[in-house]
Amino acid sequence: MVRRDMDKYMISFALQLPNGIMQRRLHIMSKALAGSRFAVCLCTLAISAIAQAQNAAEHIVTNVTAELAARAADHGAPMPMLRTAERVVPGDVLIYTVEVRNAGNYAAESAVVVQPVPNHMIYVADSAVGPGVDVDYSVDGGRTFGQPEDLKLAGAVVTASAADYTHIRWRLRNRLKPNSIAYVRFRAQVR
């Protein structure tokens, strides 16, 4: 969109990304500069950078596996093992591993992964982990996120507990290169 505002020209680019709207604006200060090759080149670079960011964000693919912690004896000593969670009973704790893959052609800057806590499960406090990630939580179905000490249920005065969490969000601090994989995990207990 190009719009004339007094003696300024403003070119706006708005793109919808999975984690919200990203908008970039390029201000061109005079009519003379607006038609110059410099301005056209600058616009082309801005569009290219935004398209690359959108392309990277659109190509983040996740795969979730749930495993049950089991014990196996190795020379008489119990060893923890993981097995596929095919059949579970109340009280079992499952370990969810989320594979985050960049299937795009560009590095993904600050990729964001949101995973709901499965139905009939209770999130285990402080179990969401991953290398180089910032983790926050939601208690309102994924509409808003925050740190545990800041979360309150609608109309409540007390801080929400881990059992109230509906979604977990990991924000990767490092770029995820094309065809690269990152893993994040959390634990949840069967109700």
VOBA-1610 file (N, C-alpha, C; in pm, whole numbers, padded with zeros to 5 digits, always signed):
BEGIN
Met+00085-00115+00000Met+00000+00000+00000Met+00090+00122+00000Val+00065+00214-00087Val+00139+00340-00091Val+00039+00450-00062Arg+00073+00537+00029Arg-00019+00643+00065Arg+00058+00773+00075Arg-00005+00881+00028Arg+00058+01012+00035Arg+00009+01082+00160Asp+00103+01126+00241Asp+00069+01196+00365Asp+00153+01323+00369Met+00093+01434+00331Met+00161+01562+00317Met+00276+01545+00219Asp+00399+01572+00260Asp+00512+01558+00168Asp+00585+01426+00190Lys+00527+01338+00263Lys+00591+01209+00289Lys+00516+01101+00212Tyr+00587+00999+00175Tyr+00526+00880+00121Tyr+00558+00767+00217Met+00461+00687+00245Met+00483+00576+00335Met+00440+00449+00263Ile+00526+00351+00267Ile+00494+00222+00208Ile+00483+00124+00324Ser+00369+00059+00336Ser+00347-00035+00447Ser+00336-00176+00392Phe+00394-00265+00465Phe+00382-00407+00435Phe+00325-00474+00558Ala+00218-00544+00546Ala+00162-00616+00661Ala+00149-00762+00622Leu+00203-00848+00704Leu+00198-00991+00678Leu+00142-01061+00800Gln+00062-01162+00778Gln+00009-01241+00888Gln+00103-01358+00911Leu+00161-01364+01029Leu+00247-01474+01066Leu+00175-01558+01170Pro+00221-01682+01193Pro+00151-01769+01288Pro+00140-01709+01428Asn+00235-01627+01469Asn+00229-01573+01604Asn+00178-01429+01607Gly+00113-01383+01504Gly+00056-01249+01504Gly+00085-01175+01376Ile+00054-01047+01377Ile+00075-00967+01257Ile+00209-00896+01267Met+00288-00907+01164Met+00413-00835+01157Met+00394-00724+01054Gln+00426-00604+01090Gln+00409-00494+00997Gln+00538-00417+00989Arg+00578-00385+00868Arg+00697-00306+00843Arg+00657-00184+00761Arg+00715-00069+00795Arg+00685+00052+00721Arg+00814+00115+00673Leu+00810+00167+00555Leu+00923+00237+00498Leu+00878+00378+00466His+00939+00475+00530His+00903+00615+00508His+00998+00676+00405Ile+00945+00738+00306Ile+01024+00809+00207Ile+00992+00956+00223Met+01093+01035+00254Met+01071+01170+00302Met+01035+01274+00197Ser+01064+01253+00074Ser+01030+01356-00023Ser+00979+01293-00150Lys+00905+01372-00227Lys+00853+01324-00355Lys+00966+01290-00450Ala+01074+01366-00446Ala+01186+01343-00537Ala+01250+01207-00511Leu+01267+01172-00383Leu+01328+01044-00348Leu+01233+00928-00374Ala+01104+00951-00366Ala+01005+00844-00379Ala+01016+00771-00511Gly+01049+00837-00617Gly+01057+00771-00747Gly+01197+00727-00784Ser+01293+00747-00696Ser+01432+00718-00730Ser+01460+00568-00729Arg+01570+00531-00794Arg+01612+00391-00796Arg+01647+00344-00656Phe+01703+00435-00576Phe+01737+00402-00438Phe+01613+00358-00361Ala+01506+00434-00376Ala+01381+00402-00305Ala+01325+00269-00353Val+01328+00245-00483Val+01279+00119-00538Val+01362+00002-00486Cys+01493+00020-00482Cys+01582-00084-00433Cys+01555-00110-00285Leu+01538-00004-00207Leu+01510-00016-00065Leu+01379-00090-00041Cys+01278-00057-00121Cys+01148-00126-00111Cys+01162-00274-00143Thr+01238-00304-00247Thr+01258-00443-00287Thr+01327-00522-00176Leu+01429-00461-00113Leu+01497-00528-00003Leu+01404-00551+00115Ala+01322-00453+00147Ala+01228-00466+00259Ala+01128-00577+00232Ile+01073-00581+00112Ile+00976-00686+00076Ile+01043-00822+00082Ser+01165-00832+00033Ser+01237-00959+00032Ser+01261-01008+00175Ala+01304-00919+00263Ala+01330-00958+00402Ala+01203-01005+00472Ile+01094-00935+00449Ile+00967-00973+00511Ile+00918-01106+00455Ala+00931-01124+00326Ala+00889-01250+00264Ala+00971-01367+00317Gln+01101-01346+00338Gln+01186-01452+00392Gln+01142-01487+00534Ala+01111-01385+00614Ala+01066-01411+00752Ala+00935-01487+00751Gln+00843-01449+00663Gln+00715-01519+00654Gln+00737-01661+00606Asn+00821-01680+00506Asn+00849-01813+00453Asn+00906-01902+00562Ala+01000-01850+00641Ala+01060-01930+00748Ala+00955-01968+00852Ala+00870-01871+00891Ala+00769-01899+00993Ala+00666-01999+00944Glu+00632-01994+00817Glu+00531-02085+00763Glu+00583-02227+00747His+00714-02245+00754His+00769-02377+00731His+00821-02443+00858Ile+00772-02400+00972Ile+00803-02468+01097Ile+00702-02581+01113Val+00752-02702+01122Val+00668-02821+01132Val+00697-02889+01265Thr+00592-02930+01335Thr+00611-02997+01463Thr+00556-03139+01457Asn+00619-03225+01534Asn+00575-03362+01549Asn+00583-03396+01697Val+00474-03445+01755Val+00469-03470+01899Val+00463-03620+01925Thr+00545-03666+02018Thr+00539-03805+02062Thr+00519-03808+02213Ala+00444-03904+02260Ala+00420-03921+02404Ala+00478-04055+02445Glu+00558-04051+02550Glu+00621-04173+02599Glu+00598-04185+02749Leu+00597-04308+02795Leu+00573-04339+02935Leu+00705-04382+02997Ala+00735-04326+03114Ala+00856-04367+03184Ala+00833-04506+03241Ala+00923-04597+03211Ala+00913-04735+03259Ala+01046-04773+03323Arg+01043-04875+03402Arg+01166-04923+03467Arg+01199-05062+03413Ala+01324-05079+03382Ala+01372-05210+03338Ala+01493-05246+03423Ala+01510-05373+03450Ala+01623-05417+03530Ala+01743-05443+03439Asp+01857-05388+03479Asp+01982-05412+03408Asp+02082-05463+03512His+02106-05594+03507His+02196-05658+03605His+02147-05634+03747Gly+02016-05640+03766Gly+01957-05627+03897Gly+01927-05485+03941Ala+01982-05386+03871Ala+01957-05245+03909Ala+01849-05187+03817Pro+01750-05118+03874Pro+01647-05058+03788Pro+01702-04943+03706Met+01667-04941+03578Met+01709-04834+03487Met+01586-04768+03428Pro+01581-04635+03426Pro+01465-04570+03363Pro+01470-04586+03211Met+01356-04612+03154Met+01343-04626+03008Met+01217-04553+02965Leu+01209-04522+02838Leu+01087-04465+02782Leu+01026-04566+02687Arg+00895-04580+02695Arg+00825-04667+02600Arg+00704-04591+02546Thr+00659-04629+02431Thr+00544-04564+02369Thr+00423-04573+02461Ala+00353-04463+02474Ala+00236-04457+02563Ala+00113-04508+02490Glu+00101-04640+02479Glu-00014-04698+02411Glu-00132-04715+02506Arg-00104-04750+02629Arg-00208-04772+02728Arg-00164-04707+02859Val-00245-04614+02908Val-00210-04544+03032Val-00325-04552+03132Val-00291-04532+03256Val-00391-04532+03363Val-00374-04403+03443Pro-00479-04361+03517Pro-00466-04240+03597Pro-00343-04245+03688Gly-00272-04135+03691Gly-00150-04126+03772Gly-00023-04143+03691Asp-00032-04207+03574Asp+00086-04221+03489Asp+00135-04083+03444Val+00267-04068+03438Val+00327-03944+03390Val+00386-03971+03252Leu+00340-03891+03155Leu+00389-03904+03018Leu+00490-03794+02989Ile+00587-03826+02908Ile+00685-03729+02862Ile+00654-03699+02716Tyr+00620-03574+02690Tyr+00589-03531+02553Tyr+00712-03465+02493Thr+00753-03515+02377Thr+00865-03457+02304Thr+00809-03393+02178Val+00839-03266+02160Val+00794-03193+02041Val+00916-03170+01953Glu+00913-03230+01836Glu+01019-03208+01737Glu+00981-03084+01657Val+01069-02986+01654Val+01045-02861+01583Val+01141-02858+01464Arg+01085-02865+01344Arg+01169-02874+01224Arg+01145-02753+01135Asn+01253-02696+01084Asn+01242-02589+00985Asn+01251-02654+00848Ala+01136-02667+00783Ala+01130-02730+00651Ala+01142-02627+00540Gly+01171-02502+00574Gly+01181-02395+00474Gly+01321-02378+00420Asn+01335-02278+00335Asn+01464-02248+00272Asn+01541-02139+00344Tyr+01482-02078+00445Tyr+01546-01970+00519Tyr+01549-02002+00666Ala+01647-01946+00735Ala+01655-01965+00880Ala+01534-01900+00947Ala+01483-01965+01048Ala+01370-01911+01124Ala+01427-01838+01245Glu+01403-01708+01251Glu+01446-01627+01364Glu+01339-01633+01472Ser+01377-01662+01592Ser+01286-01660+01706Ser+01159-01741+01682Ala+01176-01865+01642Ala+01060-01952+01619Ala+00982-01971+01748Val+00851-01980+01735Val+00762-01996+01850Val+00682-02125+01831Val+00679-02206+01937Val+00604-02332+01934Val+00503-02328+02048Val+00377-02352+02016Val+00271-02357+02117Val+00211-02496+02115Gln+00204-02556+02233Gln+00150-02691+02244Gln+00043-02693+02352Pro-00078-02740+02321Pro-00179-02751+02427Pro-00145-02866+02521Val-00182-02850+02646Val-00173-02962+02739Val-00289-03053+02701Pro-00262-03181+02669Pro-00368-03269+02622Pro-00485-03281+02721Asn-00602-03305+02665Asn-00721-03328+02748Asn-00694-03445+02843His-00753-03439+02959His-00741-03544+03060His-00600-03557+03115Met-00520-03451+03099Met-00384-03449+03150Met-00364-03324+03235Ile-00272-03333+03331Ile-00234-03220+03415Ile-00085-03195+03392Tyr-00052-03072+03357Tyr+00088-03036+03336Tyr+00166-03053+03466Val+00286-03111+03457Val+00374-03127+03573Val+00461-03002+03583Ala+00452-02933+03696Ala+00521-02806+03717Ala+00670-02813+03683Asp+00719-02709+03618Asp+00861-02691+03584Asp+00917-02799+03492Ser+00834-02866+03416Ser+00884-02975+03332Ser+00904-02934+03186Ala+00858-02816+03145Ala+00877-02771+03007Ala+01020-02724+02990Val+01094-02790+02901Val+01236-02761+02882Val+01271-02764+02734Gly+01389-02716+02706Gly+01445-02719+02571Gly+01570-02633+02570Pro+01666-02666+02484Pro+01789-02587+02480Pro+01764-02450+02417Gly+01808-02345+02485Gly+01797-02210+02430Gly+01655-02163+02410Val+01565-02190+02505Val+01425-02149+02491Val+01380-02067+02611Asp+01282-01983+02588Asp+01209-01916+02694Asp+01071-01980+02695Val+01023-02018+02813Val+00896-02090+02825Val+00798-02004+02902Asp+00675-01995+02850Asp+00568-01935+02926Asp+00441-02015+02904Tyr+00336-01980+02979Tyr+00218-02065+02988Tyr+00091-01985+02969Ser-00018-02058+02941Ser-00150-01997+02927Ser-00247-02071+03016Val-00342-01997+03072Val-00450-02058+03150Val-00586-02028+03087Asp-00583-01963+02967Asp-00708-01922+02902Asp-00721-01978+02760Gly-00676-02099+02741Gly-00692-02163+02611Gly-00596-02113+02505Gly-00484-02052+02545Gly-00383-02007+02450Gly-00402-01866+02400Arg-00496-01791+02459Arg-00517-01652+02415Arg-00406-01560+02466Thr-00364-01578+02590Thr-00257-01498+02648Thr-00158-01591+02718Phe-00033-01544+02728Phe+00072-01623+02791Phe+00146-01538+02893Gly+00205-01604+02992Gly+00283-01534+03092Gly+00364-01631+03175Gln+00444-01574+03264Gln+00523-01654+03357Gln+00431-01705+03468Pro+00465-01818+03530Pro+00376-01877+03632Pro+00332-01779+03741Glu+00422-01695+03787Glu+00386-01603+03896Glu+00288-01494+03852Asp+00272-01475+03720Asp+00181-01372+03669Asp+00045-01425+03625Leu+00027-01557+03626Leu-00096-01616+03573Leu-00205-01625+03679Lys-00321-01577+03642Lys-00438-01586+03730Lys-00556-01633+03646Leu-00642-01715+03704Leu-00763-01757+03636Leu-00860-01640+03631Ala-00950-01640+03535Ala-01046-01530+03520Ala-01123-01510+03650Gly-01119-01388+03701Gly-01191-01355+03822Gly-01123-01398+03950Ala-01006-01462+03941Ala-00938-01510+04061Ala-00835-01410+04109Val-00805-01414+04237Val-00705-01326+04296Val-00574-01401+04315Val-00582-01530+04338Val-00462-01611+04362Val-00398-01653+04230Thr-00270-01682+04237Thr-00194-01726+04120Thr-00241-01866+04077Ala-00250-01886+03946Ala-00290-02017+03892Ala-00182-02121+03924Ser-00224-02246+03934Ser-00128-02355+03957Ser-00099-02425+03824Ala+00004-02508+03824Ala+00041-02582+03704Ala-00075-02666+03652Ala-00163-02712+03740Ala-00279-02792+03699Ala-00378-02710+03616Asp-00369-02576+03623Asp-00459-02489+03548Asp-00408-02456+03407Tyr-00284-02490+03375Tyr-00226-02454+03246Tyr-00297-02527+03132Thr-00329-02452+03029Thr-00394-02512+02911Thr-00299-02522+02792His-00198-02435+02787His-00102-02433+02676His+00037-02398+02727Ile+00137-02445+02654Ile+00277-02413+02682Ile+00333-02349+02556Arg+00415-02244+02575Arg+00478-02178+02459Arg+00629-02174+02482Trp+00701-02225+02381Trp+00846-02217+02380Trp+00886-02114+02275Arg+00972-02020+02311Arg+01026-01924+02216Arg+01175-01953+02202Leu+01214-02000+02084Leu+01353-02034+02060Leu+01436-01906+02048Arg+01542-01895+02127Arg+01626-01776+02123Arg+01725-01780+02007Asn+01757-01898+01959Asn+01853-01912+01850Asn+01781-01936+01718Arg+01845-01898+01610Arg+01784-01921+01478Arg+01783-02071+01450Leu+01681-02112+01380Leu+01667-02251+01339Leu+01695-02255+01189Lys+01810-02310+01153Lys+01853-02312+01013Lys+01763-02402+00931Pro+01763-02384+00798Pro+01683-02472+00712Pro+01720-02619+00735Asn+01621-02704+00737Asn+01637-02849+00757Asn+01696-02885+00893Ser+01687-02793+00989Ser+01737-02822+01124Ser+01621-02859+01215Ile+01657-02925+01325Ile+01556-02972+01420Ile+01595-02926+01561Ala+01497-02885+01637Ala+01513-02857+01780Ala+01409-02942+01853Tyr+01441-02980+01975Tyr+01348-03060+02055Tyr+01314-02986+02183Val+01185-02986+02217Val+01139-02933+02345Val+01053-03042+02409Arg+01045-03037+02543Arg+00972-03142+02614Arg+00892-03086+02729Phe+00793-03166+02770Phe+00721-03139+02894Phe+00662-03270+02944Arg+00622-03268+03070Arg+00560-03385+03132Arg+00417-03349+03170Ala+00331-03449+03163Ala+00192-03432+03205Ala+00144-03563+03267Gln+00058-03548+03366Gln+00008-03665+03439Gln-00137-03692+03399Val-00167-03821+03382Val-00303-03862+03347Val-00394-03836+03465Arg-00509-03769+03442Arg-00604-03740+03551Arg-00672-03867+03598
//
